[in-house]
Amino acid sequence: MVISSSELTAFVGTLLWPLFRVAGLLMTAPVFSARTVPVKIRLGLSVAITFMILPIIPPVPQVEIFSPASFLLLGQQLIIGVLMGFTLQIVLAAIITGGHVVAMQMGLGFAAMVDPQNGTQAPVVSQFYVIMVVLIYLALNGHLVLFEVLFDSFHAMPISSTGLMPEDFKAVVHWAGILFSGAVGMAIPAIASLLIVNFTFGIMTRSAPQMNIFAIGFPITMILGFGVIFATLPGVVPQSTNMFNQAYRLLKTILGIG
């Protein structure tokens, strides 16, 4: 069996264009983009998913692999995939911000550990929230919903010379601002409670200067902070679920998925 150069070019192009969209998603999506997941695993999973979806995606344009149009297609597909994963990463970043605010109010801003998602230092309280939200994300099959959005995107926004518009990126930035304000709002109970405690300690210091406020203030602040965290934990589930649902709705709107 003899394969001509045109047939080989067509096959490589058919595999390459969707591969970049899938790889862009797995590079930035929660769980899959974690530093603990080896690059080889992500690459192998990208190739496997691409082979699985090849029979169901619309025909791809026949473009010379090393032409300018080819590099334009590659860039477009990579950007689409990265945007899909980055939109969900914004949810985790918002949770980290809310946890950081709580940690600072508790006096635990110095207690940091390496974030397994991106390899940077983050407060332990933030990591507690992130791990819980990731488990909620997996329990709700959020990763499967993300793959469903990925598969639908090839029909709603097929591989062609047209891609995302500047308005789409503006929509993501605007939504991220709203999401971060909501995540900080998640820390409002802890902020209000600890503010009252610090105000009380201030009055005690003025009325009894000989009292060592640092010896009793820090442990009381920590204990109360942990109490507020555990008291507000039941509300994290609906809040995080709502955030992920907003992310999926935004992606479907941007990609034109009905």
SEKOLTOR-315524 format. One record per residue (C-alpha): residue number from 1; residue in three letters; chain; x, y, z. Coordinates in steps of 0.05 Angstrom, whole numbers, plus 5000, padded with zeros to 4 digits. Layout:
N
mike num = NUM&residuo = ALA&cadena = A&X = X&Y = Y&Z = Z
...
end
This chain:
258
mike num = 1&residuo = MET&cadena = A&X = 5000&Y = 5000&Z = 5000
mike num = 2&residuo = VAL&cadena = A&X = 5029&Y = 5067&Z = 4978
mike num = 3&residuo = ILE&cadena = A&X = 5011&Y = 5130&Z = 5014
mike num = 4&residuo = SER&cadena = A&X = 5020&Y = 5194&Z = 4975
mike num = 5&residuo = SER&cadena = A&X = 5048&Y = 5257&Z = 5005
mike num = 6&residuo = SER&cadena = A&X = 4980&Y = 5292&Z = 4998
mike num = 7&residuo = GLU&cadena = A&X = 4945&Y = 5237&Z = 5036
mike num = 8&residuo = LEU&cadena = A&X = 4998&Y = 5239&Z = 5091
mike num = 9&residuo = THR&cadena = A&X = 4992&Y = 5314&Z = 5096
mike num = 10&residuo = ALA&cadena = A&X = 4916&Y = 5309&Z = 5101
mike num = 11&residuo = PHE&cadena = A&X = 4921&Y = 5256&Z = 5157
mike num = 12&residuo = VAL&cadena = A&X = 4972&Y = 5296&Z = 5197
mike num = 13&residuo = GLY&cadena = A&X = 4931&Y = 5359&Z = 5190
mike num = 14&residuo = THR&cadena = A&X = 4867&Y = 5323&Z = 5210
mike num = 15&residuo = LEU&cadena = A&X = 4902&Y = 5298&Z = 5273
mike num = 16&residuo = LEU&cadena = A&X = 4942&Y = 5361&Z = 5288
mike num = 17&residuo = TRP&cadena = A&X = 4888&Y = 5415&Z = 5290
mike num = 18&residuo = PRO&cadena = A&X = 4843&Y = 5382&Z = 5342
mike num = 19&residuo = LEU&cadena = A&X = 4903&Y = 5358&Z = 5381
mike num = 20&residuo = PHE&cadena = A&X = 4925&Y = 5429&Z = 5396
mike num = 21&residuo = ARG&cadena = A&X = 4856&Y = 5447&Z = 5422
mike num = 22&residuo = VAL&cadena = A&X = 4854&Y = 5386&Z = 5467
mike num = 23&residuo = ALA&cadena = A&X = 4926&Y = 5397&Z = 5490
mike num = 24&residuo = GLY&cadena = A&X = 4912&Y = 5470&Z = 5506
mike num = 25&residuo = LEU&cadena = A&X = 4854&Y = 5449&Z = 5550
mike num = 26&residuo = LEU&cadena = A&X = 4893&Y = 5396&Z = 5588
mike num = 27&residuo = MET&cadena = A&X = 4951&Y = 5445&Z = 5599
mike num = 28&residuo = THR&cadena = A&X = 4907&Y = 5493&Z = 5637
mike num = 29&residuo = ALA&cadena = A&X = 4846&Y = 5454&Z = 5663
mike num = 30&residuo = PRO&cadena = A&X = 4841&Y = 5440&Z = 5738
mike num = 31&residuo = VAL&cadena = A&X = 4869&Y = 5372&Z = 5761
mike num = 32&residuo = PHE&cadena = A&X = 4901&Y = 5357&Z = 5693
mike num = 33&residuo = SER&cadena = A&X = 4947&Y = 5417&Z = 5695
mike num = 34&residuo = ALA&cadena = A&X = 4974&Y = 5403&Z = 5765
mike num = 35&residuo = ARG&cadena = A&X = 5049&Y = 5398&Z = 5773
mike num = 36&residuo = THR&cadena = A&X = 5039&Y = 5328&Z = 5801
mike num = 37&residuo = VAL&cadena = A&X = 5013&Y = 5304&Z = 5733
mike num = 38&residuo = PRO&cadena = A&X = 5073&Y = 5288&Z = 5688
mike num = 39&residuo = VAL&cadena = A&X = 5076&Y = 5322&Z = 5620
mike num = 40&residuo = LYS&cadena = A&X = 5080&Y = 5254&Z = 5586
mike num = 41&residuo = ILE&cadena = A&X = 5013&Y = 5234&Z = 5617
mike num = 42&residuo = ARG&cadena = A&X = 4981&Y = 5298&Z = 5593
mike num = 43&residuo = LEU&cadena = A&X = 5010&Y = 5289&Z = 5523
mike num = 44&residuo = GLY&cadena = A&X = 4988&Y = 5217&Z = 5519
mike num = 45&residuo = LEU&cadena = A&X = 4919&Y = 5234&Z = 5543
mike num = 46&residuo = SER&cadena = A&X = 4914&Y = 5290&Z = 5492
mike num = 47&residuo = VAL&cadena = A&X = 4932&Y = 5243&Z = 5435
mike num = 48&residuo = ALA&cadena = A&X = 4884&Y = 5189&Z = 5460
mike num = 49&residuo = ILE&cadena = A&X = 4826&Y = 5238&Z = 5466
mike num = 50&residuo = THR&cadena = A&X = 4841&Y = 5267&Z = 5397
mike num = 51&residuo = PHE&cadena = A&X = 4839&Y = 5198&Z = 5365
mike num = 52&residuo = MET&cadena = A&X = 4773&Y = 5184&Z = 5400
mike num = 53&residuo = ILE&cadena = A&X = 4739&Y = 5247&Z = 5375
mike num = 54&residuo = LEU&cadena = A&X = 4766&Y = 5246&Z = 5304
mike num = 55&residuo = PRO&cadena = A&X = 4706&Y = 5205&Z = 5277
mike num = 56&residuo = ILE&cadena = A&X = 4654&Y = 5253&Z = 5306
mike num = 57&residuo = ILE&cadena = A&X = 4684&Y = 5322&Z = 5291
mike num = 58&residuo = PRO&cadena = A&X = 4668&Y = 5360&Z = 5226
mike num = 59&residuo = PRO&cadena = A&X = 4717&Y = 5355&Z = 5169
mike num = 60&residuo = VAL&cadena = A&X = 4778&Y = 5399&Z = 5179
mike num = 61&residuo = PRO&cadena = A&X = 4804&Y = 5446&Z = 5125
mike num = 62&residuo = GLN&cadena = A&X = 4859&Y = 5419&Z = 5080
mike num = 63&residuo = VAL&cadena = A&X = 4918&Y = 5465&Z = 5093
mike num = 64&residuo = GLU&cadena = A&X = 4992&Y = 5456&Z = 5078
mike num = 65&residuo = ILE&cadena = A&X = 5025&Y = 5438&Z = 5144
mike num = 66&residuo = PHE&cadena = A&X = 5083&Y = 5488&Z = 5140
mike num = 67&residuo = SER&cadena = A&X = 5043&Y = 5546&Z = 5110
mike num = 68&residuo = PRO&cadena = A&X = 5024&Y = 5611&Z = 5147
mike num = 69&residuo = ALA&cadena = A&X = 4951&Y = 5588&Z = 5146
mike num = 70&residuo = SER&cadena = A&X = 4972&Y = 5525&Z = 5183
mike num = 71&residuo = PHE&cadena = A&X = 5007&Y = 5563&Z = 5239
mike num = 72&residuo = LEU&cadena = A&X = 4946&Y = 5609&Z = 5244
mike num = 73&residuo = LEU&cadena = A&X = 4901&Y = 5548&Z = 5254
mike num = 74&residuo = LEU&cadena = A&X = 4948&Y = 5519&Z = 5306
mike num = 75&residuo = GLY&cadena = A&X = 4949&Y = 5584&Z = 5345
mike num = 76&residuo = GLN&cadena = A&X = 4873&Y = 5590&Z = 5342
mike num = 77&residuo = GLN&cadena = A&X = 4861&Y = 5520&Z = 5367
mike num = 78&residuo = LEU&cadena = A&X = 4912&Y = 5527&Z = 5422
mike num = 79&residuo = ILE&cadena = A&X = 4881&Y = 5592&Z = 5446
mike num = 80&residuo = ILE&cadena = A&X = 4811&Y = 5561&Z = 5446
mike num = 81&residuo = GLY&cadena = A&X = 4835&Y = 5503&Z = 5489
mike num = 82&residuo = VAL&cadena = A&X = 4875&Y = 5547&Z = 5536
mike num = 83&residuo = LEU&cadena = A&X = 4816&Y = 5593&Z = 5546
mike num = 84&residuo = MET&cadena = A&X = 4770&Y = 5535&Z = 5564
mike num = 85&residuo = GLY&cadena = A&X = 4818&Y = 5509&Z = 5617
mike num = 86&residuo = PHE&cadena = A&X = 4837&Y = 5579&Z = 5642
mike num = 87&residuo = THR&cadena = A&X = 4764&Y = 5597&Z = 5654
mike num = 88&residuo = LEU&cadena = A&X = 4759&Y = 5540&Z = 5704
mike num = 89&residuo = GLN&cadena = A&X = 4826&Y = 5557&Z = 5735
mike num = 90&residuo = ILE&cadena = A&X = 4797&Y = 5625&Z = 5751
mike num = 91&residuo = VAL&cadena = A&X = 4749&Y = 5591&Z = 5799
mike num = 92&residuo = LEU&cadena = A&X = 4807&Y = 5559&Z = 5838
mike num = 93&residuo = ALA&cadena = A&X = 4845&Y = 5625&Z = 5837
mike num = 94&residuo = ALA&cadena = A&X = 4785&Y = 5660&Z = 5867
mike num = 95&residuo = ILE&cadena = A&X = 4780&Y = 5606&Z = 5921
mike num = 96&residuo = ILE&cadena = A&X = 4854&Y = 5616&Z = 5937
mike num = 97&residuo = THR&cadena = A&X = 4842&Y = 5691&Z = 5944
mike num = 98&residuo = GLY&cadena = A&X = 4785&Y = 5681&Z = 5992
mike num = 99&residuo = GLY&cadena = A&X = 4825&Y = 5631&Z = 6033
mike num = 100&residuo = HIS&cadena = A&X = 4884&Y = 5679&Z = 6034
mike num = 101&residuo = VAL&cadena = A&X = 4840&Y = 5734&Z = 6063
mike num = 102&residuo = VAL&cadena = A&X = 4815&Y = 5687&Z = 6117
mike num = 103&residuo = ALA&cadena = A&X = 4887&Y = 5665&Z = 6133
mike num = 104&residuo = MET&cadena = A&X = 4910&Y = 5737&Z = 6140
mike num = 105&residuo = GLN&cadena = A&X = 4853&Y = 5753&Z = 6188
mike num = 106&residuo = MET&cadena = A&X = 4870&Y = 5692&Z = 6230
mike num = 107&residuo = GLY&cadena = A&X = 4943&Y = 5710&Z = 6233
mike num = 108&residuo = LEU&cadena = A&X = 4963&Y = 5649&Z = 6192
mike num = 109&residuo = GLY&cadena = A&X = 4987&Y = 5686&Z = 6130
mike num = 110&residuo = PHE&cadena = A&X = 5057&Y = 5662&Z = 6146
mike num = 111&residuo = ALA&cadena = A&X = 5036&Y = 5589&Z = 6146
mike num = 112&residuo = ALA&cadena = A&X = 5045&Y = 5571&Z = 6073
mike num = 113&residuo = MET&cadena = A&X = 5056&Y = 5508&Z = 6032
mike num = 114&residuo = VAL&cadena = A&X = 5068&Y = 5491&Z = 5959
mike num = 115&residuo = ASP&cadena = A&X = 5005&Y = 5491&Z = 5917
mike num = 116&residuo = PRO&cadena = A&X = 5005&Y = 5426&Z = 5878
mike num = 117&residuo = GLN&cadena = A&X = 4963&Y = 5458&Z = 5823
mike num = 118&residuo = ASN&cadena = A&X = 5015&Y = 5510&Z = 5802
mike num = 119&residuo = GLY&cadena = A&X = 5076&Y = 5498&Z = 5845
mike num = 120&residuo = THR&cadena = A&X = 5073&Y = 5565&Z = 5881
mike num = 121&residuo = GLN&cadena = A&X = 5069&Y = 5582&Z = 5955
mike num = 122&residuo = ALA&cadena = A&X = 4998&Y = 5590&Z = 5983
mike num = 123&residuo = PRO&cadena = A&X = 4970&Y = 5595&Z = 6053
mike num = 124&residuo = VAL&cadena = A&X = 4950&Y = 5530&Z = 6085
mike num = 125&residuo = VAL&cadena = A&X = 4879&Y = 5555&Z = 6094
mike num = 126&residuo = SER&cadena = A&X = 4875&Y = 5569&Z = 6020
mike num = 127&residuo = GLN&cadena = A&X = 4900&Y = 5499&Z = 6005
mike num = 128&residuo = PHE&cadena = A&X = 4847&Y = 5471&Z = 6050
mike num = 129&residuo = TYR&cadena = A&X = 4793&Y = 5506&Z = 6010
mike num = 130&residuo = VAL&cadena = A&X = 4824&Y = 5488&Z = 5943
mike num = 131&residuo = ILE&cadena = A&X = 4830&Y = 5414&Z = 5959
mike num = 132&residuo = MET&cadena = A&X = 4758&Y = 5413&Z = 5982
mike num = 133&residuo = VAL&cadena = A&X = 4733&Y = 5450&Z = 5920
mike num = 134&residuo = VAL&cadena = A&X = 4773&Y = 5404&Z = 5874
mike num = 135&residuo = LEU&cadena = A&X = 4741&Y = 5343&Z = 5908
mike num = 136&residuo = ILE&cadena = A&X = 4673&Y = 5375&Z = 5899
mike num = 137&residuo = TYR&cadena = A&X = 4691&Y = 5388&Z = 5826
mike num = 138&residuo = LEU&cadena = A&X = 4708&Y = 5315&Z = 5815
mike num = 139&residuo = ALA&cadena = A&X = 4648&Y = 5289&Z = 5855
mike num = 140&residuo = LEU&cadena = A&X = 4601&Y = 5330&Z = 5811
mike num = 141&residuo = ASN&cadena = A&X = 4635&Y = 5301&Z = 5748
mike num = 142&residuo = GLY&cadena = A&X = 4659&Y = 5371&Z = 5730
mike num = 143&residuo = HIS&cadena = A&X = 4716&Y = 5342&Z = 5689
mike num = 144&residuo = LEU&cadena = A&X = 4667&Y = 5301&Z = 5648
mike num = 145&residuo = VAL&cadena = A&X = 4624&Y = 5363&Z = 5636
mike num = 146&residuo = LEU&cadena = A&X = 4687&Y = 5398&Z = 5613
mike num = 147&residuo = PHE&cadena = A&X = 4702&Y = 5343&Z = 5562
mike num = 148&residuo = GLU&cadena = A&X = 4630&Y = 5347&Z = 5539
mike num = 149&residuo = VAL&cadena = A&X = 4639&Y = 5422&Z = 5527
mike num = 150&residuo = LEU&cadena = A&X = 4704&Y = 5406&Z = 5490
mike num = 151&residuo = PHE&cadena = A&X = 4669&Y = 5356&Z = 5444
mike num = 152&residuo = ASP&cadena = A&X = 4611&Y = 5403&Z = 5431
mike num = 153&residuo = SER&cadena = A&X = 4659&Y = 5460&Z = 5415
mike num = 154&residuo = PHE&cadena = A&X = 4684&Y = 5424&Z = 5353
mike num = 155&residuo = HIS&cadena = A&X = 4613&Y = 5428&Z = 5325
mike num = 156&residuo = ALA&cadena = A&X = 4595&Y = 5498&Z = 5351
mike num = 157&residuo = MET&cadena = A&X = 4663&Y = 5528&Z = 5333
mike num = 158&residuo = PRO&cadena = A&X = 4693&Y = 5481&Z = 5281
mike num = 159&residuo = ILE&cadena = A&X = 4765&Y = 5484&Z = 5259
mike num = 160&residuo = SER&cadena = A&X = 4769&Y = 5541&Z = 5209
mike num = 161&residuo = SER&cadena = A&X = 4802&Y = 5607&Z = 5195
mike num = 162&residuo = THR&cadena = A&X = 4754&Y = 5642&Z = 5244
mike num = 163&residuo = GLY&cadena = A&X = 4764&Y = 5635&Z = 5319
mike num = 164&residuo = LEU&cadena = A&X = 4752&Y = 5673&Z = 5383
mike num = 165&residuo = MET&cadena = A&X = 4735&Y = 5747&Z = 5380
mike num = 166&residuo = PRO&cadena = A&X = 4763&Y = 5803&Z = 5426
mike num = 167&residuo = GLU&cadena = A&X = 4694&Y = 5808&Z = 5458
mike num = 168&residuo = ASP&cadena = A&X = 4702&Y = 5736&Z = 5482
mike num = 169&residuo = PHE&cadena = A&X = 4765&Y = 5752&Z = 5522
mike num = 170&residuo = LYS&cadena = A&X = 4732&Y = 5815&Z = 5550
mike num = 171&residuo = ALA&cadena = A&X = 4674&Y = 5772&Z = 5574
mike num = 172&residuo = VAL&cadena = A&X = 4722&Y = 5725&Z = 5611
mike num = 173&residuo = VAL&cadena = A&X = 4758&Y = 5783&Z = 5644
mike num = 174&residuo = HIS&cadena = A&X = 4693&Y = 5816&Z = 5665
mike num = 175&residuo = TRP&cadena = A&X = 4667&Y = 5750&Z = 5693
mike num = 176&residuo = ALA&cadena = A&X = 4732&Y = 5738&Z = 5731
mike num = 177&residuo = GLY&cadena = A&X = 4724&Y = 5805&Z = 5766
mike num = 178&residuo = ILE&cadena = A&X = 4654&Y = 5787&Z = 5789
mike num = 179&residuo = LEU&cadena = A&X = 4678&Y = 5718&Z = 5811
mike num = 180&residuo = PHE&cadena = A&X = 4736&Y = 5745&Z = 5853
mike num = 181&residuo = SER&cadena = A&X = 4689&Y = 5793&Z = 5889
mike num = 182&residuo = GLY&cadena = A&X = 4643&Y = 5734&Z = 5904
mike num = 183&residuo = ALA&cadena = A&X = 4701&Y = 5693&Z = 5930
mike num = 184&residuo = VAL&cadena = A&X = 4723&Y = 5749&Z = 5976
mike num = 185&residuo = GLY&cadena = A&X = 4651&Y = 5752&Z = 5999
mike num = 186&residuo = MET&cadena = A&X = 4659&Y = 5680&Z = 6020
mike num = 187&residuo = ALA&cadena = A&X = 4709&Y = 5705&Z = 6072
mike num = 188&residuo = ILE&cadena = A&X = 4662&Y = 5759&Z = 6099
mike num = 189&residuo = PRO&cadena = A&X = 4639&Y = 5717&Z = 6160
mike num = 190&residuo = ALA&cadena = A&X = 4710&Y = 5705&Z = 6182
mike num = 191&residuo = ILE&cadena = A&X = 4730&Y = 5778&Z = 6170
mike num = 192&residuo = ALA&cadena = A&X = 4671&Y = 5804&Z = 6210
mike num = 193&residuo = SER&cadena = A&X = 4681&Y = 5756&Z = 6268
mike num = 194&residuo = LEU&cadena = A&X = 4755&Y = 5767&Z = 6274
mike num = 195&residuo = LEU&cadena = A&X = 4746&Y = 5842&Z = 6267
mike num = 196&residuo = ILE&cadena = A&X = 4700&Y = 5841&Z = 6328
mike num = 197&residuo = VAL&cadena = A&X = 4752&Y = 5800&Z = 6366
mike num = 198&residuo = ASN&cadena = A&X = 4809&Y = 5848&Z = 6349
mike num = 199&residuo = PHE&cadena = A&X = 4765&Y = 5907&Z = 6368
mike num = 200&residuo = THR&cadena = A&X = 4751&Y = 5873&Z = 6435
mike num = 201&residuo = PHE&cadena = A&X = 4825&Y = 5861&Z = 6446
mike num = 202&residuo = GLY&cadena = A&X = 4839&Y = 5934&Z = 6432
mike num = 203&residuo = ILE&cadena = A&X = 4790&Y = 5956&Z = 6486
mike num = 204&residuo = MET&cadena = A&X = 4821&Y = 5906&Z = 6534
mike num = 205&residuo = THR&cadena = A&X = 4890&Y = 5933&Z = 6520
mike num = 206&residuo = ARG&cadena = A&X = 4868&Y = 6004&Z = 6535
mike num = 207&residuo = SER&cadena = A&X = 4832&Y = 5984&Z = 6599
mike num = 208&residuo = ALA&cadena = A&X = 4887&Y = 5937&Z = 6624
mike num = 209&residuo = PRO&cadena = A&X = 4954&Y = 5956&Z = 6595
mike num = 210&residuo = GLN&cadena = A&X = 4991&Y = 5905&Z = 6638
mike num = 211&residuo = MET&cadena = A&X = 4955&Y = 5848&Z = 6602
mike num = 212&residuo = ASN&cadena = A&X = 4999&Y = 5811&Z = 6552
mike num = 213&residuo = ILE&cadena = A&X = 4950&Y = 5814&Z = 6495
mike num = 214&residuo = PHE&cadena = A&X = 4996&Y = 5777&Z = 6447
mike num = 215&residuo = ALA&cadena = A&X = 4999&Y = 5716&Z = 6492
mike num = 216&residuo = ILE&cadena = A&X = 4923&Y = 5707&Z = 6493
mike num = 217&residuo = GLY&cadena = A&X = 4901&Y = 5743&Z = 6430
mike num = 218&residuo = PHE&cadena = A&X = 4936&Y = 5699&Z = 6379
mike num = 219&residuo = PRO&cadena = A&X = 4909&Y = 5632&Z = 6403
mike num = 220&residuo = ILE&cadena = A&X = 4839&Y = 5660&Z = 6413
mike num = 221&residuo = THR&cadena = A&X = 4840&Y = 5689&Z = 6343
mike num = 222&residuo = MET&cadena = A&X = 4862&Y = 5623&Z = 6313
mike num = 223&residuo = ILE&cadena = A&X = 4810&Y = 5582&Z = 6351
mike num = 224&residuo = LEU&cadena = A&X = 4755&Y = 5630&Z = 6332
mike num = 225&residuo = GLY&cadena = A&X = 4779&Y = 5630&Z = 6260
mike num = 226&residuo = PHE&cadena = A&X = 4778&Y = 5555&Z = 6255
mike num = 227&residuo = GLY&cadena = A&X = 4709&Y = 5555&Z = 6287
mike num = 228&residuo = VAL&cadena = A&X = 4683&Y = 5604&Z = 6234
mike num = 229&residuo = ILE&cadena = A&X = 4715&Y = 5562&Z = 6178
mike num = 230&residuo = PHE&cadena = A&X = 4680&Y = 5498&Z = 6201
mike num = 231&residuo = ALA&cadena = A&X = 4615&Y = 5535&Z = 6213
mike num = 232&residuo = THR&cadena = A&X = 4615&Y = 5562&Z = 6142
mike num = 233&residuo = LEU&cadena = A&X = 4639&Y = 5497&Z = 6108
mike num = 234&residuo = PRO&cadena = A&X = 4568&Y = 5475&Z = 6088
mike num = 235&residuo = GLY&cadena = A&X = 4561&Y = 5538&Z = 6047
mike num = 236&residuo = VAL&cadena = A&X = 4624&Y = 5524&Z = 6006
mike num = 237&residuo = VAL&cadena = A&X = 4591&Y = 5467&Z = 5968
mike num = 238&residuo = PRO&cadena = A&X = 4534&Y = 5509&Z = 5936
mike num = 239&residuo = GLN&cadena = A&X = 4581&Y = 5568&Z = 5926
mike num = 240&residuo = SER&cadena = A&X = 4634&Y = 5528&Z = 5889
mike num = 241&residuo = THR&cadena = A&X = 4581&Y = 5491&Z = 5849
mike num = 242&residuo = ASN&cadena = A&X = 4551&Y = 5557&Z = 5828
mike num = 243&residuo = MET&cadena = A&X = 4620&Y = 5583&Z = 5807
mike num = 244&residuo = PHE&cadena = A&X = 4634&Y = 5522&Z = 5763
mike num = 245&residuo = ASN&cadena = A&X = 4564&Y = 5526&Z = 5733
mike num = 246&residuo = GLN&cadena = A&X = 4577&Y = 5599&Z = 5716
mike num = 247&residuo = ALA&cadena = A&X = 4642&Y = 5580&Z = 5683
mike num = 248&residuo = TYR&cadena = A&X = 4609&Y = 5527&Z = 5640
mike num = 249&residuo = ARG&cadena = A&X = 4553&Y = 5575&Z = 5620
mike num = 250&residuo = LEU&cadena = A&X = 4605&Y = 5627&Z = 5600
mike num = 251&residuo = LEU&cadena = A&X = 4643&Y = 5576&Z = 5559
mike num = 252&residuo = LYS&cadena = A&X = 4580&Y = 5553&Z = 5523
mike num = 253&residuo = THR&cadena = A&X = 4562&Y = 5625&Z = 5508
mike num = 254&residuo = ILE&cadena = A&X = 4631&Y = 5642&Z = 5481
mike num = 255&residuo = LEU&cadena = A&X = 4636&Y = 5578&Z = 5439
mike num = 256&residuo = GLY&cadena = A&X = 4564&Y = 5584&Z = 5415
mike num = 257&residuo = ILE&cadena = A&X = 4541&Y = 5518&Z = 5445
mike num = 258&residuo = GLY&cadena = A&X = 4465&Y = 5515&Z = 5449
end
